[in-house]
Amino acid sequence: MTQQDDIWRNRFIFMNLVRIGATALVFFGLLLWQSDAIVEGGSIIGLPIALAAMVASFAAPKWLSRRWRTPPGP
C-alpha cells in the first residue's frame, strides 16, 4: 500500500471510531438518566450527555471530512 492509502484507511477507521464512541456515550447517558445502575433514582445529567453525544455522532464525521479535504488544485 502507498502512504496515501494508509492515510485514507486511518482516517476512515478514526471516523468510525468517533461514531462508535459517541453512540456508546449516548447509551451511557441514557443509562445514567433512566436507570438505577449508576445513581439511585437516575440523574438528570444523563440527558444532556446523551443529547451532546448524539449530535457528536452525526456532526463529528462531517466535520472531520471537511477538515481533511484537500484544497482544489490551481
GUFISE-80375 format. One record per residue: x negated, y negated, z of N, C-alpha, C in turn; residue in one letter. Coordinates in pm, whole numbers, plus 32768, in hexadecimal, padded with zeros to 4 digits. Atoms other than C-alpha are relative to their C-alpha. Layout:
% residues N
XYZXYZXYZA
...
***
This chain:
% residues 74
7FAD807680008000800080007FA87F848000M
8049807D80027F957EA07FC3801A7FB1807FT
7FEE80537F897F757D9780CC80897FBB7FFDQ
7F7D8040800C80AF7CEA8046806F80618027Q
7F9C7F9B7FD981767E2E806D800380128096D
80077FF47F6E80FE7E4B81D480467F8C8044D
7FC080767FC581707CE982208097800C7FF3I
7F6F7FF3801482CB7D27818A803A806C8058W
7FCF7F937FAB82EF7E70824180077FD58092R
8003802E7F75828A7DD6838E806D7F99801CN
7F9680627FEE83797CB4835D808A80438003R
7F837FB7800184957DA28309801780488085F
7FF67FBA7F80844F7E718440801C7F9D8070I
7FEC80647F98843A7D388519808F7FC87FFEF
7F778033800A85877CB28496806380658037M
7FA67F9A7FCC86317DFB84E37FF280118097N
80137FF77F7085967E0A863E80427F8B8049L
7FBC80747FC686187CAB8685809680198005V
7F6F7FE5800587757D1386188027806D8064R
7FE27F947FA2876B7E5586E57FF27FCE8090I
801280367F7A86E37D9F881780717FA38029G
7F9180597FE187F17C9588038080804F8018A
7F8A7FAD7FEB88FC7DA187E57FFA80458088T
80107FC37F7B88717E51891A801B7F98806CA
7FE8806B7F9F887A7D0389D180957FDF8008L
7F6F80127FFD89E97CDA896C803F8069805AV
7FC97F957FAC8A367E2A8A097FDD7FED8093F
8026801C7F7589747DCC8B4280567F91803AF
7FAC806E7FD18A357C858B5E808E802D801BG
7F797FCB7FE98B807D3A8B398004805B807AL
80087FAA7F8B8B157E3A8C3A7FF87FAD8080L
800E80597F8D8AB17D268D2A80847FB9801DL
7F86804D7FF18BF47C678CEF80778056802DW
7F857FB37FEE8CF47D828CF57FF880758062Q
80077F877FAF8C707E918DDC7FBC7FE68086S
804180047F7D8BF17ED68F387F7780417FFED
807F7FB7800A8AB57F808EB87F8A7FAE8034A
807180537FD789CF7E598F0280247FA98077I
7FD180597F968A947D658FDB808D802B8027V
7F7B7FDA7FD08BC07DBF90B180687F9B7FCFE
7F98805680348CF57D3590057FDF7FBD7F7CG
8029803F807D8C387CCE8ECD7FCD7F738018G
803680867FF58B977B7F8E8B80237FB17F82S
7FD9805380728C0D7A638DAE7F887FDB7FA9I
80778024804E8AA67A248D3B7FEB80617F8BI
800C7FA0806D8AC57B588C5E80407FD07F7FG
7FBD803280788BB37AA58B717FA67FA67FACL
8058805180558AC179928B017F87804E7FCBP
806E7FAD803189AA7A938AE7802D804E7F85I
7FCC7FB280708A817B6C8A03801A7FA87F87A
7FE4805980718AF07A45892E7F807FCC7FBFL
807F80318038899079B989067FB8806F7FB4A
80417F908044890B7B1188AA804880227F7EA
7FB57FE5807B8A227B3F87AA7FDB7F997F95M
802B8066806089C879F587067F73801E7FCFV
808A7FE0802688597A59870A7FFC80797FA3A
7FFC7F89805388B17BA7866F801D7FDE7F6ES
7FDE8027808889447AFB853F7FA47F947FC8F
804A80748031887479BD852A7F6980167FF7A
80917FF07FFD87137A32857C7FC7803C7F80A
80397FCC807D86DB7B0B844680067F9A7F8DP
7FF780678068875679F083657F957F968016K
806480647FE0867578F884177F7580347FDEW
80837FC7801E854B79E383F97FE880087F6AL
80147FF5809185847A1F82867FE97F767FC1S
801980878033859878A682477F747FD18026R
8085802A7FD2845C787183117F9180447FB0R
80667FB48048839F797C825080067FEC7F69W
7FF28013808F8418791180F87F897FB17FC9R
80718048803C82FC78A8801780377F8D7FADT
7FD080718052831F77547F737FF180207F6BP
800B7FE48091835B77577DFC7F7D7FC87FC8P
807E8029803E822777397D2480107F817FAEG
7FFB807C805181CC76057C54803880157F75P
***
